[in-house]
Amino acid sequence: MHNKLLKNPQAIVGLVLIILVILTAVAAPAIAPNDPELIDPACKYLPADENFPLGTDQLGRCVFSRLLYGARYSVIISIPTLLILSVIGLLIGTVSVCAGKKVDYVINLVCDIFIAFPALIIAIAVIGVLGKGIENIALSVLIATWAWFVRVVRSYALTEMSRDYILAARISGSSTLKIVFQHLLPNIIPQFLVYVSTSVASAIIMVSSFAFLGLGLPAGTPEWGAMLNDARTCLYSHPELLVYPGLCILLTSAGFNLFGEALRDHLTPEETSL
């Protein structure tokens, strides 16, 4: 990471939030004071104390412990899924541009079909067919959003393929494969990293939406969206149970968005100055 990027206050704030979420997810078993899934009706709605730092919910479960474990599910599902989406986007997007007009037309047509439907609707349909579970949630996000990643890479590739250095490479006798790996991808990936970093927030919100709608992980799983859904029944009596997971989602999304925006300004200063 360049020193100039680390001097950007926006990048620092975003990076701190990202590191905090990742560390929380990794260290949750060591930090959590209680079992996040332990139900004790006799302890429901307890105020914050030394045993329950943020109190308990309607089933007597430790809210603080559930928030810590909620970071694990957001990170475990969102980041690996986006890594797979990045590979799919780079592979199919570059093939679409470099393999000829017929291939490009077919890939573009398939992308248009998927993009025509809201990503959340596609993901809900996939989960409805396959059922709940981490693997099925990750697969539903892949199926719902892969076309967007391909379309973004394709647009970057089309722009780069029209530049003079690509023409010079073709005139010098470089093969298409050599142009892709030596010229095209190195110039696409920095821009694409910005899109991926800001997409993490969207993936986290989508996963939380599944749980909020009752389509996510199994009942009782300590996940932020599920905690929001459970807290709806006590909106007026205990609104803090809605605030805590909502803030976690907000801060995590803000961290990736802030860092992504700062990364964009650093990698493509000529675009942001227009």
C-alpha positions in Angstrom: 0.0 0.0 0.0 1.4 3.4 -1.0 2.3 5.9 1.7 0.2 8.5 0.0 -2.9 6.4 0.4 -2.2 5.8 4.1 -2.0 9.6 4.6 -5.5 10.0 3.4 -7.8 10.4 6.5 -10.7 8.7 4.6 -8.6 5.7 3.8 -7.3 5.5 7.4 -10.8 5.6 8.9 -12.1 3.0 6.4 -9.0 0.7 7.0 -9.4 0.9 10.8 -13.1 -0.1 10.5 -12.2 -3.0 8.2 -9.4 -4.2 10.4 -11.6 -3.9 13.5 -14.4 -6.0 11.9 -11.9 -8.7 10.7 -10.2 -8.9 14.1 -13.6 -9.1 15.8 -14.6 -12.0 13.5 -11.3 -13.9 14.2 -11.2 -13.3 17.9 -15.0 -13.6 18.7 -14.6 -17.0 20.5 -12.0 -15.5 22.8 -13.7 -12.1 23.4 -17.3 -13.2 23.8 -18.2 -13.4 27.5 -21.1 -15.9 26.9 -22.4 -18.5 24.5 -24.2 -16.5 21.8 -26.8 -19.2 21.3 -27.5 -20.0 25.0 -31.2 -19.4 25.8 -32.2 -18.5 29.3 -35.8 -17.1 29.6 -35.2 -16.1 33.2 -32.6 -13.6 32.0 -34.5 -11.9 29.2 -34.2 -8.1 28.7 -31.5 -7.7 31.4 -29.8 -4.4 31.5 -26.1 -4.1 30.8 -23.8 -5.4 33.5 -20.4 -7.1 34.0 -21.8 -10.4 32.8 -23.8 -9.0 29.9 -22.0 -5.9 28.6 -24.9 -4.9 26.3 -27.7 -6.7 28.2 -29.8 -9.6 26.9 -32.5 -10.1 24.3 -36.0 -11.5 24.4 -34.6 -15.0 24.9 -32.0 -14.2 27.5 -29.1 -14.4 25.1 -26.1 -12.2 25.5 -26.4 -9.3 22.9 -22.7 -8.5 23.0 -21.6 -12.1 22.3 -24.1 -12.3 19.4 -22.8 -9.1 17.9 -19.2 -10.4 18.0 -20.2 -13.7 16.4 -22.3 -11.8 13.8 -19.1 -10.3 12.4 -17.9 -13.9 11.7 -20.8 -14.7 9.4 -20.6 -11.4 7.6 -16.9 -11.8 6.8 -17.0 -15.6 6.2 -19.8 -15.2 3.6 -19.1 -11.9 2.0 -15.3 -11.7 1.4 -14.8 -15.3 -0.1 -17.9 -14.8 -2.2 -16.5 -11.5 -3.6 -13.1 -13.2 -4.3 -14.9 -15.8 -6.4 -17.0 -13.1 -8.1 -13.8 -11.2 -8.9 -12.2 -14.2 -10.7 -15.5 -14.9 -12.6 -15.8 -11.2 -13.6 -12.2 -10.9 -14.8 -12.3 -14.2 -16.7 -15.6 -13.8 -18.5 -15.3 -10.1 -18.9 -12.0 -10.3 -20.7 -13.1 -13.3 -22.8 -16.2 -11.3 -23.9 -14.0 -8.5 -25.2 -11.2 -10.5 -26.7 -13.0 -13.6 -28.1 -14.9 -11.9 -30.9 -18.2 -10.3 -31.6 -20.4 -13.4 -31.5 -19.0 -14.5 -28.1 -19.3 -11.0 -26.8 -23.0 -10.8 -28.0 -23.9 -14.1 -26.2 -22.2 -13.1 -23.0 -23.7 -9.6 -23.1 -27.2 -11.1 -23.7 -26.9 -13.5 -20.8 -25.7 -10.6 -18.5 -28.7 -8.5 -19.7 -31.1 -11.2 -18.7 -29.6 -11.5 -15.1 -29.3 -7.7 -14.7 -33.0 -7.3 -15.7 -34.0 -8.9 -12.4 -33.2 -7.3 -9.0 -30.3 -9.2 -7.4 -32.2 -9.7 -4.2 -35.1 -11.3 -6.0 -32.7 -13.8 -7.8 -30.9 -14.6 -4.5 -34.2 -15.2 -2.7 -35.4 -17.5 -5.4 -32.1 -19.5 -5.2 -32.3 -19.8 -1.4 -36.0 -20.8 -1.7 -34.9 -23.7 -4.0 -31.7 -24.8 -2.3 -32.6 -24.0 1.4 -30.8 -22.2 4.1 -27.1 -22.5 5.0 -23.8 -20.6 4.5 -23.0 -22.4 1.2 -26.4 -21.7 -0.3 -26.3 -18.1 0.7 -22.9 -17.7 -0.9 -24.1 -19.4 -4.0 -27.2 -17.2 -4.2 -25.1 -14.1 -4.0 -22.8 -15.5 -6.8 -25.7 -16.2 -9.1 -27.5 -12.9 -8.3 -24.5 -10.6 -8.9 -22.0 -12.3 -11.3 -23.4 -10.5 -14.3 -22.7 -7.1 -12.7 -19.0 -8.0 -12.2 -18.7 -9.3 -15.8 -20.3 -6.1 -17.1 -18.0 -3.9 -15.1 -14.9 -5.8 -16.3 -16.2 -5.7 -19.8 -16.6 -2.0 -19.8 -13.1 -1.5 -18.4 -11.7 -3.9 -21.0 -13.4 -2.1 -23.9 -12.0 1.2 -22.8 -8.5 -0.2 -22.5 -8.6 -2.1 -25.8 -9.2 1.1 -27.7 -6.1 2.8 -26.3 -2.9 3.3 -28.4 -0.7 1.0 -26.3 -2.9 -2.0 -27.2 -2.7 -1.1 -30.9 1.0 -0.8 -30.6 1.2 -4.2 -29.0 -0.9 -5.7 -31.8 1.3 -4.1 -34.5 4.4 -5.5 -32.8 3.0 -9.0 -33.2 1.9 -9.7 -29.7 -0.7 -12.5 -29.4 -4.1 -11.9 -27.8 -3.2 -14.0 -24.8 0.0 -11.9 -24.2 -1.9 -8.7 -24.6 -4.5 -9.8 -22.0 -1.9 -10.8 -19.4 0.8 -8.2 -20.0 -1.2 -5.2 -20.9 -5.0 -5.5 -20.3 -5.3 -7.1 -16.9 -2.6 -4.9 -15.2 -4.5 -1.8 -16.3 -7.9 -3.2 -15.4 -7.2 -4.7 -12.0 -6.5 -1.4 -10.1 -9.9 0.0 -11.3 -11.6 -3.3 -10.6 -10.2 -3.4 -7.0 -12.1 -0.2 -6.3 -15.4 -1.8 -7.4 -14.7 -4.9 -5.4 -13.9 -3.0 -2.2 -17.2 -1.0 -2.4 -19.1 -4.2 -3.3 -18.2 -5.8 0.1 -20.7 -3.5 1.8 -23.4 -4.5 -0.7 -22.7 -8.2 -0.1 -22.9 -7.7 3.7 -26.2 -5.8 3.4 -27.6 -8.5 1.1 -26.7 -11.3 3.5 -28.2 -9.4 6.4 -31.4 -8.8 4.2 -31.7 -12.6 3.8 -31.6 -13.1 7.6 -34.0 -10.2 8.1 -36.5 -11.8 5.8 -36.1 -15.2 7.4 -34.2 -16.7 4.5 -30.7 -16.7 5.8 -29.0 -19.0 8.3 -30.8 -21.4 10.6 -33.0 -19.9 13.4 -31.0 -18.7 16.4 -27.8 -18.1 14.4 -26.0 -14.9 15.8 -26.1 -12.9 12.6 -26.8 -9.1 12.4 -29.7 -9.3 10.0 -31.3 -12.0 12.1 -30.8 -9.9 15.2 -32.7 -7.0 13.5 -35.5 -9.3 12.6 -35.8 -10.7 16.1 -35.7 -7.2 17.6 -38.8 -6.0 15.7 -41.1 -7.4 18.3 -39.6 -5.2 21.0 -39.2 -2.0 18.9 -40.9 0.3 21.4 -39.9 -1.4 24.7 -36.2 -2.1 23.9 -35.2 -0.2 20.7 -31.5 -0.6 21.6 -31.7 -4.2 20.3 -32.4 -2.8 16.9 -29.7 -0.1 17.2 -26.8 -2.4 18.0 -26.9 -4.7 14.9 -27.9 -1.8 12.8 -24.8 0.1 13.8 -22.6 -2.9 13.2 -23.9 -3.2 9.6 -23.6 0.6 9.1 -20.0 0.8 10.4 -18.8 -2.2 8.5 -20.4 -1.0 5.2 -19.0 2.5 5.8 -15.5 1.1 6.4 -15.4 -0.7 3.0 -17.1 2.2 1.2 -14.7 4.8 2.7 -11.6 2.7 1.9 -13.0 2.0 -1.6 -13.6 5.6 -2.4 -10.1 6.6 -1.1 -8.6 3.8 -3.2 -10.4 5.0 -6.3 -9.1 8.6 -5.7 -5.6 7.2 -5.3 -5.6 4.8 -8.3 -7.5 6.9 -10.8 -6.8 10.6 -9.9 -7.4 11.7 -13.5 -11.1 10.5 -13.2 -11.8 12.1 -9.9 -10.3 15.5 -10.9 -12.8 15.9 -13.8 
